Amino acid sequence: MAKFVLVYHGRPAASHESTGQKERFMEWIDSVGTALVSPANPFGPSKLVTTDGVADVLPAEALSGYSVVEVDDLEAALDIVKRCPFLEVGSIEVAQLMEMGPGK
């Protein structure tokens, strides 16, 4: 089994954060079951830091949060993400979480 990080991009407008959307997101979490090892970790406001200084992040590109799934492979992670209701208001980046440390 491998772990994959699902990074949510885009700050949904307040009108999108309706009770219905929150309910659909919770239903999606329930449907994923135990494969979702870290369900919903939202981010607050952020800034982009470069050698040129500090800048605001465009709302469409902002990081909204992340989840972690543990599944057999990338295709299984993508199948889970394709059903996520967050896609109605933003995008989701999927990356394998690489283990590091002694003996890895």
FISESE-81625 format. One line per field, with one value per atom (N, C-alpha, C, O, CB): residue in three letters; chain; atom name; x, y, z. Coordinates in steps of 0.1 Angstrom, whole numbers, plus 2048, in hexadecimal, padded with zeros to 3 digits. Each point is the difference from the previous one (the first is absolute). Glycine has a CB too. Layout:
# FISESE-81625
res = [Ala | ...] $
chain = [A | ...] $
atom = [CA | ...] $
px = [X | ...] $
py = [Y | ...] $
pz = [Z | ...] $
END
This chain:
# FISESE-81625
res = [Met | Met | Met | Met | Met | Ala | Ala | Ala | Ala | Ala | Lys | Lys | Lys | Lys | Lys | Phe | Phe | Phe | Phe | Phe | Val | Val | Val | Val | Val | Leu | Leu | Leu | Leu | Leu | Val | Val | Val | Val | Val | Tyr | Tyr | Tyr | Tyr | Tyr | His | His | His | His | His | Gly | Gly | Gly | Gly | Gly | Arg | Arg | Arg | Arg | Arg | Pro | Pro | Pro | Pro | Pro | Ala | Ala | Ala | Ala | Ala | Ala | Ala | Ala | Ala | Ala | Ser | Ser | Ser | Ser | Ser | His | His | His | His | His | Glu | Glu | Glu | Glu | Glu | Ser | Ser | Ser | Ser | Ser | Thr | Thr | Thr | Thr | Thr | Gly | Gly | Gly | Gly | Gly | Gln | Gln | Gln | Gln | Gln | Lys | Lys | Lys | Lys | Lys | Glu | Glu | Glu | Glu | Glu | Arg | Arg | Arg | Arg | Arg | Phe | Phe | Phe | Phe | Phe | Met | Met | Met | Met | Met | Glu | Glu | Glu | Glu | Glu | Trp | Trp | Trp | Trp | Trp | Ile | Ile | Ile | Ile | Ile | Asp | Asp | Asp | Asp | Asp | Ser | Ser | Ser | Ser | Ser | Val | Val | Val | Val | Val | Gly | Gly | Gly | Gly | Gly | Thr | Thr | Thr | Thr | Thr | Ala | Ala | Ala | Ala | Ala | Leu | Leu | Leu | Leu | Leu | Val | Val | Val | Val | Val | Ser | Ser | Ser | Ser | Ser | Pro | Pro | Pro | Pro | Pro | Ala | Ala | Ala | Ala | Ala | Asn | Asn | Asn | Asn | Asn | Pro | Pro | Pro | Pro | Pro | Phe | Phe | Phe | Phe | Phe | Gly | Gly | Gly | Gly | Gly | Pro | Pro | Pro | Pro | Pro | Ser | Ser | Ser | Ser | Ser | Lys | Lys | Lys | Lys | Lys | Leu | Leu | Leu | Leu | Leu | Val | Val | Val | Val | Val | Thr | Thr | Thr | Thr | Thr | Thr | Thr | Thr | Thr | Thr | Asp | Asp | Asp | Asp | Asp | Gly | Gly | Gly | Gly | Gly | Val | Val | Val | Val | Val | Ala | Ala | Ala | Ala | Ala | Asp | Asp | Asp | Asp | Asp | Val | Val | Val | Val | Val | Leu | Leu | Leu | Leu | Leu | Pro | Pro | Pro | Pro | Pro | Ala | Ala | Ala | Ala | Ala | Glu | Glu | Glu | Glu | Glu | Ala | Ala | Ala | Ala | Ala | Leu | Leu | Leu | Leu | Leu | Ser | Ser | Ser | Ser | Ser | Gly | Gly | Gly | Gly | Gly | Tyr | Tyr | Tyr | Tyr | Tyr | Ser | Ser | Ser | Ser | Ser | Val | Val | Val | Val | Val | Val | Val | Val | Val | Val | Glu | Glu | Glu | Glu | Glu | Val | Val | Val | Val | Val | Asp | Asp | Asp | Asp | Asp | Asp | Asp | Asp | Asp | Asp | Leu | Leu | Leu | Leu | Leu | Glu | Glu | Glu | Glu | Glu | Ala | Ala | Ala | Ala | Ala | Ala | Ala | Ala | Ala | Ala | Leu | Leu | Leu | Leu | Leu | Asp | Asp | Asp | Asp | Asp | Ile | Ile | Ile | Ile | Ile | Val | Val | Val | Val | Val | Lys | Lys | Lys | Lys | Lys | Arg | Arg | Arg | Arg | Arg | Cys | Cys | Cys | Cys | Cys | Pro | Pro | Pro | Pro | Pro | Phe | Phe | Phe | Phe | Phe | Leu | Leu | Leu | Leu | Leu | Glu | Glu | Glu | Glu | Glu | Val | Val | Val | Val | Val | Gly | Gly | Gly | Gly | Gly | Ser | Ser | Ser | Ser | Ser | Ile | Ile | Ile | Ile | Ile | Glu | Glu | Glu | Glu | Glu | Val | Val | Val | Val | Val | Ala | Ala | Ala | Ala | Ala | Gln | Gln | Gln | Gln | Gln | Leu | Leu | Leu | Leu | Leu | Met | Met | Met | Met | Met | Glu | Glu | Glu | Glu | Glu | Met | Met | Met | Met | Met | Gly | Gly | Gly | Gly | Gly | Pro | Pro | Pro | Pro | Pro | Gly | Gly | Gly | Gly | Gly | Lys | Lys | Lys | Lys | Lys] $
chain = [A | A | A | A | A | A | A | A | A | A | A | A | A | A | A | A | A | A | A | A | A | A | A | A | A | A | A | A | A | A | A | A | A | A | A | A | A | A | A | A | A | A | A | A | A | A | A | A | A | A | A | A | A | A | A | A | A | A | A | A | A | A | A | A | A | A | A | A | A | A | A | A | A | A | A | A | A | A | A | A | A | A | A | A | A | A | A | A | A | A | A | A | A | A | A | A | A | A | A | A | A | A | A | A | A | A | A | A | A | A | A | A | A | A | A | A | A | A | A | A | A | A | A | A | A | A | A | A | A | A | A | A | A | A | A | A | A | A | A | A | A | A | A | A | A | A | A | A | A | A | A | A | A | A | A | A | A | A | A | A | A | A | A | A | A | A | A | A | A | A | A | A | A | A | A | A | A | A | A | A | A | A | A | A | A | A | A | A | A | A | A | A | A | A | A | A | A | A | A | A | A | A | A | A | A | A | A | A | A | A | A | A | A | A | A | A | A | A | A | A | A | A | A | A | A | A | A | A | A | A | A | A | A | A | A | A | A | A | A | A | A | A | A | A | A | A | A | A | A | A | A | A | A | A | A | A | A | A | A | A | A | A | A | A | A | A | A | A | A | A | A | A | A | A | A | A | A | A | A | A | A | A | A | A | A | A | A | A | A | A | A | A | A | A | A | A | A | A | A | A | A | A | A | A | A | A | A | A | A | A | A | A | A | A | A | A | A | A | A | A | A | A | A | A | A | A | A | A | A | A | A | A | A | A | A | A | A | A | A | A | A | A | A | A | A | A | A | A | A | A | A | A | A | A | A | A | A | A | A | A | A | A | A | A | A | A | A | A | A | A | A | A | A | A | A | A | A | A | A | A | A | A | A | A | A | A | A | A | A | A | A | A | A | A | A | A | A | A | A | A | A | A | A | A | A | A | A | A | A | A | A | A | A | A | A | A | A | A | A | A | A | A | A | A | A | A | A | A | A | A | A | A | A | A | A | A | A | A | A | A | A | A | A | A | A | A | A | A | A | A | A | A | A | A | A | A | A | A | A | A | A | A | A | A | A | A | A | A | A | A | A | A | A | A | A | A | A | A | A | A | A | A | A | A | A | A | A | A | A | A | A | A | A | A | A | A | A | A | A | A | A | A | A | A | A | A | A | A | A | A | A | A | A | A | A | A | A | A | A | A] $
atom = [N | CA | C | O | CB | N | CA | C | O | CB | N | CA | C | O | CB | N | CA | C | O | CB | N | CA | C | O | CB | N | CA | C | O | CB | N | CA | C | O | CB | N | CA | C | O | CB | N | CA | C | O | CB | N | CA | C | O | CB | N | CA | C | O | CB | N | CA | C | O | CB | N | CA | C | O | CB | N | CA | C | O | CB | N | CA | C | O | CB | N | CA | C | O | CB | N | CA | C | O | CB | N | CA | C | O | CB | N | CA | C | O | CB | N | CA | C | O | CB | N | CA | C | O | CB | N | CA | C | O | CB | N | CA | C | O | CB | N | CA | C | O | CB | N | CA | C | O | CB | N | CA | C | O | CB | N | CA | C | O | CB | N | CA | C | O | CB | N | CA | C | O | CB | N | CA | C | O | CB | N | CA | C | O | CB | N | CA | C | O | CB | N | CA | C | O | CB | N | CA | C | O | CB | N | CA | C | O | CB | N | CA | C | O | CB | N | CA | C | O | CB | N | CA | C | O | CB | N | CA | C | O | CB | N | CA | C | O | CB | N | CA | C | O | CB | N | CA | C | O | CB | N | CA | C | O | CB | N | CA | C | O | CB | N | CA | C | O | CB | N | CA | C | O | CB | N | CA | C | O | CB | N | CA | C | O | CB | N | CA | C | O | CB | N | CA | C | O | CB | N | CA | C | O | CB | N | CA | C | O | CB | N | CA | C | O | CB | N | CA | C | O | CB | N | CA | C | O | CB | N | CA | C | O | CB | N | CA | C | O | CB | N | CA | C | O | CB | N | CA | C | O | CB | N | CA | C | O | CB | N | CA | C | O | CB | N | CA | C | O | CB | N | CA | C | O | CB | N | CA | C | O | CB | N | CA | C | O | CB | N | CA | C | O | CB | N | CA | C | O | CB | N | CA | C | O | CB | N | CA | C | O | CB | N | CA | C | O | CB | N | CA | C | O | CB | N | CA | C | O | CB | N | CA | C | O | CB | N | CA | C | O | CB | N | CA | C | O | CB | N | CA | C | O | CB | N | CA | C | O | CB | N | CA | C | O | CB | N | CA | C | O | CB | N | CA | C | O | CB | N | CA | C | O | CB | N | CA | C | O | CB | N | CA | C | O | CB | N | CA | C | O | CB | N | CA | C | O | CB | N | CA | C | O | CB | N | CA | C | O | CB | N | CA | C | O | CB | N | CA | C | O | CB | N | CA | C | O | CB | N | CA | C | O | CB | N | CA | C | O | CB | N | CA | C | O | CB | N | CA | C | O | CB | N | CA | C | O | CB | N | CA | C | O | CB | N | CA | C | O | CB | N | CA | C | O | CB | N | CA | C | O | CB | N | CA | C | O | CB | N | CA | C | O | CB | N | CA | C | O | CB | N | CA | C | O | CB | N | CA | C | O | CB] $
px = [808 | 7F8 | 809 | 80B | 7E2 | 80E | 807 | 7F7 | 7F4 | 81A | 7F8 | 7F9 | 801 | 80B | 7F9 | 7F1 | 7FF | 7FA | 7F6 | 808 | 808 | 7FB | 7F7 | 804 | 811 | 7DF | 7F7 | 800 | 7FC | 7F5 | 814 | 801 | 7F6 | 7FF | 81A | 7DE | 7F5 | 805 | 805 | 7EA | 80E | 804 | 7F4 | 7F6 | 81F | 7EB | 7F5 | 7F8 | 7FD | 801 | 7FF | 7F9 | 7F1 | 7FD | 817 | 7E4 | 7F2 | 7F9 | 803 | 7FC | 7F9 | 7F9 | 7F6 | 7FC | 807 | 7FA | 7F6 | 7F3 | 7FB | 80F | 7F2 | 7F4 | 801 | 7F6 | 804 | 812 | 802 | 801 | 7FE | 80D | 7F7 | 802 | 7F2 | 7FF | 819 | 7DF | 7F2 | 800 | 809 | 7ED | 7FF | 7FE | 800 | 805 | 7EE | 807 | 7FF | 80E | 803 | 7E7 | 81F | 80E | 807 | 807 | 7F9 | 7FE | 807 | 7FB | 807 | 7FC | 7F0 | 7F9 | 806 | 803 | 7E8 | 816 | 805 | 80F | 804 | 7EC | 818 | 80E | 800 | 809 | 7FE | 7F1 | 800 | 7FB | 805 | 7F6 | 7FB | 7FC | 80C | 801 | 7E7 | 81F | 80C | 80A | 805 | 7F7 | 807 | 809 | 7FB | 808 | 7FE | 7ED | 7FB | 801 | 803 | 7ED | 80E | 801 | 80E | 802 | 7EB | 81D | 80E | 804 | 808 | 7FE | 7F4 | 802 | 80E | 806 | 7EA | 816 | 80C | 80C | 80B | 7EB | 808 | 80B | 804 | 80C | 7EC | 7FF | 803 | 806 | 7F8 | 7F5 | 820 | 807 | 801 | 803 | 809 | 7F3 | 800 | 7F6 | 804 | 814 | 7DB | 7F5 | 801 | 801 | 7F2 | 80C | 7FE | 809 | 7FE | 7EB | 821 | 809 | 800 | 808 | 806 | 7E9 | 7FF | 80B | 806 | 7E2 | 81C | 80A | 7F9 | 7F5 | 81C | 7F5 | 7FC | 806 | 806 | 7F7 | 803 | 806 | 80F | 806 | 7E8 | 817 | 80E | 806 | 7FA | 802 | 811 | 809 | 80A | 804 | 7F9 | 807 | 80A | 80D | 801 | 7EE | 81C | 80D | 80A | 801 | 7FA | 80B | 80B | 80C | 7FF | 7EF | 81C | 80C | 7FD | 807 | 807 | 7E7 | 7FB | 7F8 | 7FD | 803 | 7FC | 7F8 | 7F4 | 800 | 807 | 7EF | 7F4 | 7F4 | 7FF | 80B | 7ED | 7F5 | 7F3 | 801 | 80F | 7E5 | 7F3 | 7FF | 806 | 7EF | 803 | 7FE | 7F2 | 7F6 | 818 | 7F1 | 7F4 | 7F6 | 803 | 809 | 7E7 | 7F6 | 7FF | 7FF | 7F5 | 80D | 7FE | 80C | 7FF | 7F4 | 819 | 80C | 803 | 809 | 7FF | 7F0 | 803 | 7FE | 7F8 | 800 | 810 | 7FE | 7F5 | 800 | 818 | 7DE | 7F5 | 801 | 7FB | 7F7 | 816 | 802 | 805 | 804 | 7EA | 813 | 804 | 7FA | 7FB | 81A | 7EB | 7FC | 80B | 808 | 7DF | 819 | 809 | 7F8 | 7F8 | 81C | 7EF | 7F9 | 80B | 80B | 7E2 | 810 | 809 | 7F9 | 7F6 | 815 | 7FB | 7FA | 80B | 80C | 7E0 | 810 | 809 | 80A | 80C | 7E3 | 80B | 808 | 7FA | 7F5 | 812 | 800 | 7FB | 7F2 | 7F8 | 820 | 7E6 | 7F2 | 7F5 | 7F5 | 816 | 7F7 | 7F6 | 7FE | 7F5 | 811 | 805 | 7FF | 7F8 | 7F7 | 81F | 7ED | 7F9 | 7F1 | 7F8 | 81D | 7E8 | 7F2 | 7F8 | 7F5 | 811 | 801 | 7FA | 7FE | 7F5 | 816 | 7FF | 800 | 7F5 | 7FA | 81E | 7E6 | 7F7 | 7F1 | 7F8 | 817 | 7EF | 7F2 | 7FF | 7F5 | 809 | 80D | 7FF | 7F9 | 802 | 814 | 7E0 | 7F8 | 808 | 7FB | 7F1 | 820 | 808 | 803 | 802 | 808 | 7F6 | 803 | 7F5 | 803 | 808 | 7EA | 7F6 | 805 | 7FB | 7F3 | 81B | 805 | 80F | 804 | 7E8 | 81B | 80F | 806 | 7F9 | 806 | 80E | 807 | 807 | 802 | 801 | 801 | 807 | 80C | 800 | 7EA | 822 | 80C | 803 | 7FE | 80B | 7FB | 803 | 80F | 805 | 7E3 | 81E | 80F | 802 | 7FB | 80B | 803 | 803 | 809 | 809 | 7F6 | 7FE | 808 | 80B | 7FF | 7ED | 820 | 80C | 805 | 802 | 804 | 7FC | 806 | 80E | 808 | 7E7 | 816 | 80E | 804 | 7F8 | 808 | 80C | 805 | 80A | 803 | 7E8 | 819 | 80A | 7FB | 7F4 | 814 | 800 | 7FC | 7F6 | 7FC | 808 | 7F9 | 7F6 | 807 | 7FA | 7F5] $
py = [7F4 | 80C | 80C | 800 | 7F4 | 817 | 80C | 80C | 7FF | 7F8 | 813 | 80C | 80B | 802 | 7F8 | 80D | 80A | 80D | 7FF | 7F0 | 81C | 80D | 806 | 801 | 802 | 801 | 807 | 80F | 803 | 7E8 | 81D | 80E | 808 | 800 | 7FE | 809 | 807 | 80E | 808 | 7EB | 811 | 80E | 808 | 7FB | 7FC | 815 | 809 | 804 | 7F7 | 7FF | 816 | 804 | 802 | 80A | 802 | 7EB | 801 | 80D | 804 | 7E3 | 81F | 80C | 7FC | 7F4 | 817 | 7FE | 7FD | 7FA | 7F8 | 81B | 7F1 | 7FA | 7F1 | 7F9 | 81E | 7E5 | 7F1 | 7F8 | 7F4 | 812 | 801 | 7F9 | 7FE | 802 | 807 | 7F2 | 7FE | 7F3 | 7F8 | 814 | 7F3 | 7F4 | 7F4 | 7F5 | 818 | 7F4 | 7F5 | 7FB | 7F4 | 815 | 801 | 7FC | 7F9 | 7F6 | 81D | 7F2 | 7FA | 7F2 | 7F7 | 820 | 7E7 | 7F3 | 7F6 | 7F5 | 816 | 7FA | 7F7 | 7FD | 7F4 | 816 | 7FF | 7FD | 7F6 | 7F7 | 820 | 7EA | 7F6 | 7F3 | 7F5 | 81D | 7ED | 7F4 | 7F9 | 7F4 | 815 | 800 | 7FB | 7FA | 7F5 | 81C | 7F6 | 7FA | 7F3 | 7F6 | 821 | 7E8 | 7F3 | 7F5 | 7F4 | 819 | 7F7 | 7F6 | 7FB | 7F4 | 817 | 7FD | 7FB | 7F7 | 7F7 | 81F | 7EB | 7F7 | 800 | 80B | 7E7 | 802 | 800 | 803 | 802 | 7ED | 812 | 804 | 80F | 804 | 7EB | 819 | 80E | 800 | 801 | 807 | 7F8 | 800 | 80D | 801 | 7EB | 81F | 80E | 808 | 805 | 7F9 | 802 | 805 | 80E | 803 | 7ED | 81A | 80E | 809 | 801 | 7FA | 80B | 809 | 80D | 802 | 7EB | 81C | 80D | 809 | 800 | 7FE | 80B | 80A | 80E | 802 | 7F1 | 816 | 80E | 808 | 7FA | 803 | 810 | 809 | 7FD | 7FC | 815 | 7F1 | 7FD | 80B | 809 | 7DF | 818 | 809 | 7F8 | 7F5 | 81E | 7F2 | 7FA | 807 | 80C | 7ED | 800 | 806 | 7FB | 7F4 | 80D | 809 | 7FD | 809 | 808 | 7F2 | 805 | 808 | 80F | 809 | 7E4 | 815 | 80E | 806 | 80C | 7EE | 7FF | 805 | 7F7 | 7F4 | 823 | 7F0 | 7F9 | 805 | 80D | 7EF | 7FB | 805 | 7F8 | 7F6 | 80F | 801 | 7F9 | 7F5 | 800 | 815 | 7E1 | 7F5 | 802 | 803 | 7ED | 80E | 802 | 7F6 | 7F4 | 814 | 7FC | 7F7 | 7F2 | 7F6 | 81E | 7EC | 7F4 | 7F7 | 7F4 | 818 | 7F9 | 7F8 | 7FD | 7F8 | 812 | 7FC | 7FE | 7F1 | 7F9 | 81F | 7E4 | 7F3 | 801 | 808 | 7F2 | 7FD | 800 | 7F6 | 802 | 805 | 7EE | 7F6 | 7F3 | 800 | 80A | 7EC | 7F3 | 7F4 | 802 | 809 | 7EA | 7F3 | 7F6 | 802 | 804 | 7EF | 7F5 | 7F3 | 7FD | 80E | 7EE | 7F3 | 7F5 | 803 | 808 | 7E9 | 7F5 | 7F5 | 7FA | 80B | 7F9 | 7F7 | 7F9 | 802 | 80D | 7E7 | 7F8 | 808 | 7FD | 7F1 | 81C | 807 | 80D | 804 | 7E6 | 81D | 80D | 800 | 809 | 7FD | 7F0 | 7FE | 7FF | 806 | 7EF | 804 | 7FF | 80E | 803 | 7E5 | 81F | 80E | 809 | 808 | 7F5 | 802 | 809 | 7FC | 809 | 7F9 | 7F1 | 7FC | 807 | 804 | 7E6 | 816 | 807 | 80F | 805 | 7E9 | 818 | 80F | 804 | 80A | 7F7 | 7F7 | 803 | 801 | 807 | 7EE | 805 | 801 | 80B | 802 | 7E6 | 820 | 80A | 80C | 806 | 7F2 | 80D | 80B | 80D | 80A | 7EA | 80D | 80C | 804 | 80C | 7EE | 7FC | 803 | 809 | 806 | 7E4 | 818 | 80A | 80E | 809 | 7E7 | 813 | 80D | 802 | 80C | 7F6 | 7F4 | 801 | 7F4 | 7F8 | 816 | 7F0 | 7F4 | 7F9 | 805 | 807 | 7E8 | 7F7 | 7FB | 7F9 | 801 | 808 | 7FA | 7F4 | 7FF | 818 | 7DE | 7F3 | 7FD | 800 | 7F8 | 805 | 7FD | 7F5 | 800 | 817 | 7DF | 7F6 | 805 | 808 | 7E7 | 80D | 804 | 7F7 | 7F4 | 815 | 7FC | 7F8 | 7FF | 80B | 7FB | 7EF | 7FE | 802 | 7FC | 7F3 | 819 | 803 | 7FD | 801 | 810 | 7ED | 7FE | 7F4 | 7FA | 80F | 7F3 | 7F5 | 7F3 | 7FC | 80F | 7EF | 7F3 | 801 | 7F6 | 801 | 815 | 802 | 802 | 801 | 808] $
pz = [800 | 800 | 800 | 806 | 806 | 7EE | 7FF | 805 | 7FF | 7ED | 819 | 804 | 7F6 | 7FA | 81E | 7E5 | 7F7 | 807 | 807 | 7E5 | 811 | 805 | 7F6 | 7F4 | 81A | 7F6 | 7F7 | 805 | 80B | 7F1 | 7FB | 804 | 7F8 | 7F4 | 810 | 804 | 7FA | 7FD | 808 | 805 | 7E6 | 7FB | 7FD | 7FB | 7FB | 80E | 7FE | 80D | 808 | 7E1 | 818 | 80C | 7FB | 7FA | 811 | 7F9 | 7FC | 805 | 80B | 7F4 | 7F8 | 805 | 80B | 800 | 7E9 | 81F | 80B | 7FB | 807 | 806 | 7E7 | 7FB | 7FD | 800 | 7F7 | 807 | 7FD | 80D | 800 | 7EB | 820 | 80D | 806 | 80C | 7F7 | 7F6 | 805 | 808 | 800 | 7EC | 81C | 808 | 7F6 | 804 | 80E | 7E3 | 7F6 | 7FC | 7FF | 7F9 | 805 | 7FC | 80C | 7FE | 7F1 | 81D | 80B | 803 | 803 | 807 | 7F4 | 801 | 7F6 | 803 | 807 | 7EA | 7F5 | 803 | 7FD | 7F2 | 816 | 803 | 80C | 7FF | 7FA | 811 | 80B | 7FB | 804 | 80C | 7E6 | 7FA | 7F9 | 800 | 7FE | 7FA | 7F9 | 80A | 7FD | 7F0 | 81E | 80A | 805 | 801 | 806 | 7FC | 805 | 7F5 | 803 | 80B | 7E5 | 7F5 | 7FE | 7FC | 7F9 | 80E | 7FF | 80B | 7FD | 7F8 | 816 | 80B | 806 | 801 | 7F4 | 80E | 807 | 7F8 | 805 | 809 | 7E4 | 7F8 | 802 | 7FD | 7F2 | 816 | 803 | 80E | 80A | 7E7 | 810 | 80D | 807 | 80C | 7EC | 800 | 806 | 7F8 | 7F6 | 812 | 7FC | 7F8 | 7FB | 7F4 | 818 | 7FD | 7FB | 809 | 80C | 7EC | 802 | 807 | 7F9 | 7F7 | 811 | 7FC | 7F9 | 803 | 80B | 7F5 | 7F7 | 801 | 802 | 7FA | 7F9 | 814 | 801 | 7F5 | 7F7 | 822 | 7E8 | 7F6 | 7FF | 80A | 7FB | 7EF | 7FD | 7F8 | 7FA | 807 | 7FF | 7F8 | 7F8 | 805 | 80C | 7E4 | 7F8 | 802 | 7FE | 7F1 | 815 | 803 | 7F5 | 7FE | 81B | 7E1 | 7F6 | 803 | 80A | 7E4 | 80B | 802 | 7FC | 805 | 7F6 | 7FE | 7FD | 80B | 800 | 7E8 | 822 | 80B | 803 | 7FE | 7FC | 80C | 805 | 7F8 | 7FE | 819 | 7E4 | 7F8 | 804 | 806 | 7E7 | 810 | 802 | 7F6 | 7F5 | 813 | 7FB | 7F8 | 7F9 | 807 | 808 | 7E4 | 7F9 | 805 | 803 | 7E9 | 817 | 806 | 7F8 | 806 | 802 | 7EB | 7F8 | 802 | 7FE | 7F1 | 815 | 802 | 80F | 803 | 7E8 | 81E | 80E | 804 | 7FB | 809 | 806 | 806 | 80A | 809 | 7F4 | 802 | 809 | 80B | 80B | 7E2 | 811 | 80A | 7F9 | 7F5 | 819 | 7FA | 7FB | 808 | 80B | 7EE | 800 | 806 | 7FC | 7F7 | 808 | 808 | 7FD | 7FE | 809 | 804 | 7E8 | 7FE | 800 | 7FB | 7F9 | 810 | 7FF | 7F8 | 804 | 812 | 7DE | 7F6 | 7F9 | 802 | 7FB | 7FA | 7F9 | 7F6 | 800 | 802 | 7F7 | 7F6 | 7FC | 805 | 7F2 | 800 | 7FC | 7F9 | 803 | 7FA | 7FC | 7F9 | 80A | 7FE | 7EF | 81E | 80B | 806 | 804 | 800 | 7FF | 805 | 7F7 | 804 | 808 | 7E7 | 7F6 | 800 | 7FE | 7F4 | 80F | 800 | 80C | 7FE | 7F7 | 816 | 80C | 7FE | 802 | 80D | 7EB | 7FE | 7F6 | 802 | 804 | 7F0 | 7F5 | 806 | 7F9 | 7F6 | 81C | 806 | 80B | 805 | 7F7 | 806 | 80B | 7FB | 7F6 | 813 | 800 | 7FC | 800 | 7FB | 80E | 7FC | 800 | 7F2 | 7FD | 819 | 7E0 | 7F2 | 7FA | 7F6 | 808 | 809 | 7FB | 802 | 7F9 | 80D | 803 | 802 | 7FF | 801 | 80E | 7EF | 800 | 7F9 | 7F9 | 81C | 7ED | 7FB | 80B | 80B | 7DE | 814 | 80A | 7F9 | 7F6 | 816 | 7FB | 7FB | 808 | 80C | 7EE | 800 | 806 | 7FF | 7F5 | 806 | 810 | 800 | 80A | 80B | 7EE | 803 | 809 | 80B | 7FD | 7F1 | 81E | 80C | 801 | 802 | 80A | 7F3 | 801 | 80E | 806 | 7E2 | 81D | 80E | 800 | 7F7 | 80E | 805 | 802 | 80E | 809 | 7E4 | 815 | 80E | 800 | 7F6 | 813 | 803 | 801 | 7FA | 803 | 812 | 7E3 | 7FA | 7F5 | 7FB | 81B | 7E5 | 7F5 | 7F3 | 7F6 | 81A] $
END
